[in-house]
């Protein structure tokens, strides 16, 4: 257990996690934590969290697939735009 001081940083308050505690929990800068305050007991709990990144889509590949699936319809629409008979 460590005792640390709360300090101000802009409009926020900051608690520094001592290096020994960081090593114990294998934390590093940029990690996500959940902060939970218990108003009755006055305890503040900080729990490390694993956040899964959102899936990143290759929109160009998705567009290629849609165009390939709808090729005939797109060609008919283009012909209509040019004034050609179907």
C-alpha positions as CSV (number, residue, x, y, z in Angstrom):
1,X,0.0,0.0,0.0
2,X,1.2,3.5,-0.9
3,X,0.1,6.9,0.2
4,X,0.1,9.5,-2.6
5,X,-1.0,13.1,-2.9
6,X,-3.7,14.2,-5.3
7,X,-2.6,17.1,-7.5
8,X,-4.4,19.3,-10.0
9,X,-3.6,19.2,-13.7
10,X,-5.8,21.6,-15.7
11,X,-9.4,20.9,-14.9
12,X,-8.7,17.4,-13.6
13,X,-7.2,15.8,-10.5
14,X,-4.3,13.3,-10.9
15,X,-3.2,10.5,-8.7
16,X,0.3,9.2,-9.4
17,X,0.7,5.4,-9.2
18,X,4.0,4.5,-7.6
19,X,6.5,2.5,-9.7
20,X,6.3,-0.5,-7.3
21,X,2.6,-0.7,-7.8
22,X,2.9,-0.2,-11.6
23,X,5.4,-3.2,-11.7
24,X,3.1,-5.4,-9.6
25,X,0.2,-4.8,-12.0
26,X,2.3,-4.7,-15.1
27,X,0.8,-1.3,-16.1
28,X,2.3,1.2,-18.5
29,X,1.4,4.6,-19.9
30,X,-1.6,4.5,-22.1
31,X,-3.2,1.5,-20.4
32,X,-6.9,1.7,-19.6
33,X,-8.2,1.5,-16.0
34,X,-11.7,1.5,-14.5
35,X,-12.2,3.9,-11.6
36,X,-15.0,3.2,-9.1
37,X,-15.9,5.4,-6.2
38,X,-17.8,4.0,-3.2
39,X,-19.5,7.0,-1.6
40,X,-20.4,5.0,1.6
41,X,-16.9,3.7,2.4
42,X,-15.0,6.6,0.8
43,X,-12.9,4.1,-1.2
44,X,-11.6,4.7,-4.7
45,X,-10.8,1.5,-6.6
46,X,-8.7,1.5,-9.8
47,X,-8.9,-1.7,-11.8
48,X,-6.8,-2.4,-15.0
49,X,-9.0,-3.0,-18.0
50,X,-8.3,-4.7,-21.4
51,X,-10.0,-2.7,-24.1
52,X,-10.4,-4.5,-27.5
53,X,-9.8,-2.1,-30.4
54,X,-12.7,-1.6,-32.8
55,X,-12.5,-3.6,-35.9
56,X,-10.9,-1.6,-38.7
57,X,-12.5,-2.2,-42.1
58,X,-10.8,-1.8,-45.4
59,X,-13.5,0.2,-47.1
60,X,-11.9,0.0,-50.5
61,X,-12.1,-3.8,-50.3
62,X,-15.7,-3.7,-49.2
63,X,-16.5,-1.3,-52.1
64,X,-14.8,-3.6,-54.6
65,X,-16.9,-6.5,-53.3
66,X,-20.2,-4.6,-53.5
67,X,-19.3,-3.4,-57.1
68,X,-18.5,-6.9,-58.1
69,X,-21.8,-8.2,-56.7
70,X,-23.8,-5.4,-58.3
71,X,-21.8,-5.0,-61.5
72,X,-24.8,-5.8,-63.9
73,X,-27.1,-3.3,-62.1
74,X,-24.5,-0.6,-62.1
75,X,-23.8,-1.1,-65.8
76,X,-27.5,-0.8,-66.6
77,X,-27.8,2.4,-64.5
78,X,-24.8,3.9,-66.3
79,X,-26.4,3.0,-69.7
80,X,-29.6,4.7,-68.6
81,X,-27.7,7.8,-67.5
82,X,-26.1,7.9,-71.0
83,X,-29.6,7.7,-72.5
84,X,-29.0,4.2,-74.0
85,X,-31.9,1.7,-74.3
86,X,-31.7,-1.3,-71.9
